[in-house]
């Protein structure tokens, strides 16, 4: 014992090396959380969200002839495996898709690719490499094991955002989120910024679906937590005057475990519907409702639609109905179907079957609407390619009637 100093307390003497390391790691995680969230002050509820496009009567539609087209975003054998596409309509009228591809999901060679469908063209451009493990390491200045899910979306000012997953340790539960922006519709991008959303070493936040936009300028991006307890969250991003990220806050949603990959569908300036992937034994799609612009939520209730632990997406149509795309099965992803609700998700009418082949996979669908009101859908096709289909409301209703006839006795 050093002369003049009191003896160490018994509690300190009993700490094992492992416990001391754990304490240091927790302290560092808390410090990173405090320093890295990018802002100060308490979060407040948004004053409302930007309303969806106004509802139109049947007489207001000029696109009354049924339209359906199918094509490919990614060329054959571009990479051995592809998955997790995200799609958005750009202010110019172009469509932009992003997905990841490589030797397999989670491989170190996986990279993010984009392709563009120009408004005046019927063909997707050659895929362009946007981010891989090496690029992420350079931009984020840390070891990156792999990259994964990404979403892209333009904000109301026209700035394009990319939020993507990177993993430095472990599997998807060890993920973190990163942000890039583009002022020229994805032709060039800013350097990546890593978000600190979890006090415990910033692990286990992932992204899948498109955001809602608050009237005060904030972006409400649905994300989810995977490590141990699995639950949905909303990441509120605040853009600065210069277009860079000025602040961000994450809010946990619901008190029910096993629900991930929330998809948000604005109903009006205050109400938002949430669709949820169900990882529980129930294997039924869940819905929750917010009456205050996505700030607080009802308990997630079951629907009568199955969910095989698979992603779902939704879109409010311009006639006020809600369109969803999902896997209509409880244990497989061998089909991809549409369904429509006229009563804000309380009941669903079966729509067209987009894909159906036993033992194959059709998954991770994403929906977008262009300026003409046509609906676009991309999805994983057998883990080999990203498929794109487009259709209009006239075709959707035509196929729904056909489905009704097929189901009638």
N, C-alpha and C positions, 0 to 999 in steps of 0.2 A: 504494500500500500504506500502511496506517495505521501511523505510527511506533510502535515498541514491540511490535507483534504479529508473529508468525511468518507467513511466506507460506502461502497456501492450498496444500494438497497437490494434486498433479497429478490424483488420482482425483476430488477435488471439482471441480476446474476442468473436467474432461471431462464432467460430468453435464449433459445437455441439459435444457431447460425441460420437455419431455414426461416425461423420466425423473424429474425432481424432483416433478412433479405426481403421477406414478404412485406414488412413494414416500410422499407425503403421504396419498394415498387409501388405500394399504395400511395405513399406520399408523393412520389413522382407523378403518378397518374392523376392525383388530385390537383397537383400544380399545373400539369398540362391542361387539365380541364378548365382551371381558372384562367389561365393565360391564353388559351387557344380559341375560346368561343367567339371572339371578335366583337365585343361590345360590352356595354354596362347598362344597368338599370333593369327594371322588371319588364317582362313581356306583357303586352296587353292584347285583348281580343281585337281582331280586325273589324272595321266599321261596316263591313259587307264585302261581297265579292263582285267581280265583274259579271254582269248577267250574261247568260248564254245568248246566242242570236235570237232575234224575235221569232215567235211562232208564226207560221204562214199557213193560210188555208190551202186546200187543194188547188184552187184557182190561181194561187200565187206561184205555182210551180211551172217553170217552162220546160223542165226536164221530165216530162210526163211519160215518155217512152221508156220501157224497162231497159236498163243497161247493166251488163255484167261482163267483166273482163278478167282474165287470169294471166299472170306473167311471173317473172323471176327477178328478184333483186340481186341475188348472188349467182354468178355463173357456175356451171357444173365443175366439181372438183377444184374449186378455188382454194378451199382448205378441206381437210378430211372431215371435220366436224364443225357445225355452226349452231348457234343458239342465241336466244335472248334479244330479239330485235326490238327497237323502239322507232317510232315513226312520227314525223310532224309535218305540217303544212307551213311553208315559209311565207313571209309577206309578199315576196315576188310572185308567188303562185307555184313555185317548185315544191316538190316533196323531197324530204331528206330522211334516210333510214340509217340507223347504226345498229351493229350487232357484234358479237365476238365469235372468232373462229380460230381453230388450231387443230392439233392432233386429237384432242379430246377436251371435254370440259375440265377446267382446272389445271390443264397442262401448262408448263412454263413457257411454251411457244404460243400461247393464246394471245391474240391481239384484237383491238377494236378496229372495225372497218366502217366506212360510210359509203353510201352510194346516193346519187341524186337523180330524180326524175324531173327534168326540166318541163315547165308548163307547156312548151310548144313541141314536146317530143313524146314519143310513146315508148322510149327505151331508157332503162336505167344505165347510168354511167358505170365504167369500170370501177370496182371497189378500190377505195383509197385507204391506206393504213393511217390511222389516227393516233393510236396509242398502243404500245406494247410494254412489256416488263422493263426493258432497258430504258425506254423513253421516260417511263414513270419514275424510275430510280433517279434519273438525271434531274427531272423537274421537281421532284418531291424531296430530293436529297436524303434518301433513306433506302434500305434494302426492300425490294419488292419481290415477292415470290410469284405472284400472278395477278392478272387483271380479270374482271368479270363484268357483271351487268352494267349497262349504261343507259341513260335516258337523255334525249335532246328535246328542247322546246324553245320557241321564241317567246320573249316577254312582251307586254303590251307596247313597249317602245321599239320593238324590232330586234333587240339584242338576243342573240342565240346562246343558249346555255347548254353545257354538257356536264352531267354529274355521273361519275363512274366509280366502280368498286375496285379497290386494290387490296391485296392481302400480303402482309409481311410475315405472318406466322400462322401455322395451322391451316384449316380449311375455311369455308365460307364464314364460319362463326368468328374467325379472326379478321374480319374485313374492316375497312375504313372507307369513307366517302371523300371524293375529291371533286373540285369544280374548275371548269374552264369556260371562257366566254368567247364569242366571236361577233364582230361588228359587220362582217361581210357574208353572213349566211353560211358559215362553216368553211369558207375557203382558207381562212387563217384563224388561228386560235391563240388566246393568251396562254401563259404558262399555268400549270396546274397548281391549285391551292388545296391543301389537305384540311379537312374540317375535323375539329375535336368535339365529339358529341357524347363521349362516354368517359366518366372519370376513371374507370379501371383500364388503363393502358389504351383507351380509345379503340376498343374492339367491338365488332359485331353489329354494325349498322349497314344495311343494304338498301338498294333502291330498285324499283321495277317500273312504276307507272308515272303518268304525266301529272302536272300540278294544277291547282286552282290559283287564281290571281285576286288578291285583295285590292279594294279600292284605294288603300293608302300606299300602294306600291309593293307590298310584300308578296312573296311567292310561297304558296303552301304546297310543298312537295311531299307526297306520301312516301314514307320509308318504313323500315321494320327492323326489329331486333331479333337475333337468332340464337345467341349463346344462352344455354340453360332455358330460361323462360322465353317463349317466342310471342311477340306481341307487336301490333302496329303503332306507328308514330307519325307525326307530321313535322317536317323540318321547315321552319319559317325563315326564308332567305330575304334579306333586305338589301336591294341594290343601292349603291351610292350614286351620286350625281354624275360621276365619271364612268358609270357602268360597271365598276368593280364591286365586289361583295363588301358591303359595309358592316353587316351584322348578321348573325344567324342564331336561332334558338330551336331546340327540338322539344316537342311535347309528346309524352306517352299517351296513348289512347286506349280506352276500354279497360276493363279489369279481367278480361277473359283470355286465357292462354291458348296457344295453338293456332292463332289467327294471324296470318302474315300477308304480305304483298297487297296492301290496300289499294283499290282503284277508286278515284273520286269522280263523281258525276254531279256538276252543279245543276240544281233544279231552278233556282231563281237567285236573287241578290243575297239571300240569307240561308237558304236551305241547300244542303249538299248530301248526296247519297254516297255511302261507302260500300263497295263490294269487297269481300274478303275470301282469300284462299284458306281452306280448312285443313289443318294438319291433324285434327283430332280423329277419334274413331268414328265420329258421326258421318264424315265425308259428305256434308251438304254445304252448298254455298251459303254464306252469311251476309246479312245486310245490316247496316247501322245508319242512323240519320242524325245530321246536325241541323239545328235551327238557328245557329249563330255563326254562320260563315266558316264552319269547320273548326271552331274552338272547343266546343264540348259536344259529346256524342251520346246517343242512346245506347242501351245494351244491344249487342249484335244478335239478331234473331235468325233462326233458320228459315230458309226458303224451301220449296219443294223441288229445287234443282240439285242434282248431284254435283259433287266436286271431288275428283280423285287426287286431292293434294296437288292442285295444278293452278297456274295463273289464269286470271280472268280479266277482261277489260270491258269498259262501258262508255257510252256516248249518248248525250241528249240530242235527239233528232230535232230538226227545225219545225216539226209539227207537234213538239212537246213530248213525244214518247221517248222511252229509254231503250236503247239497243245494247245488248251484251253479246259477247262471244266467249265461249267456254267449252270445256270437254264434258259432254253429256254422258258421264259414267262415274261409278264410284271407285273403280280400281285401275283404270287404264286411261291412256291418252290417245286411243286409236280412232277417235273422231273429233271433229271440231264443228260446233253448231252455233247458230244465232238464235236469240230469243228477244221478244219485244214486250215491254210493259206499257200499258196506257194509264196505269193508276199509281205511278211513282214507286214501282217495285213491289207492290203488294201481291200482284199476280203476274204470271208470265205466259205469253203465247208462243208456242214453238215456231221457229222460223226455219230457214234453209239449213241443210247440212252442207258445210263447206268441204269437209274431208271425212272419209270413213273407210278404213282398211284394217282388218284384224291384224294384230301383232305389230303394227307400225305406230309411229309417234307423230302427232300434230299438236304443237304446244306453243306456249308463250305468245298468245295473240296480242296485238296492239292496234287500236283504232284511231283514225284521224279523219277530219272532214275538210275538204278544200273549199275555195271561195265560191264555187258553183253549187255547193251543197252535195257533192258526190262523196261517198264514204269509201275510205281506203283501209285495208286490213293487211298487215304483214304477220307472218308466223313462221315458226320452225317447221320445216317439212322433212320428217324422218331423220333429223339431225344432219342432213346432207346439204340443204339449201334453205334460203329465206325466200318464201313465196309471197307474192303480192296479188291481191284481188281488189277490184273496185266495182262498186254497184251504186244504184240510186234507190230512192224510196219506192219508186214504181216497181222495180224488180223485187225489192224486199217484200212488198205487199203481195205481189203476184205469187211469190214462193210461199208466203204464209198461207194464202188461200189454198194452194196446192197441198200444203201440209195438213190443213184442216180437213180437206177431202180425204186424204189418205188415212187420217185418224178416225174418221166418222164410221159408224157401224154400217 
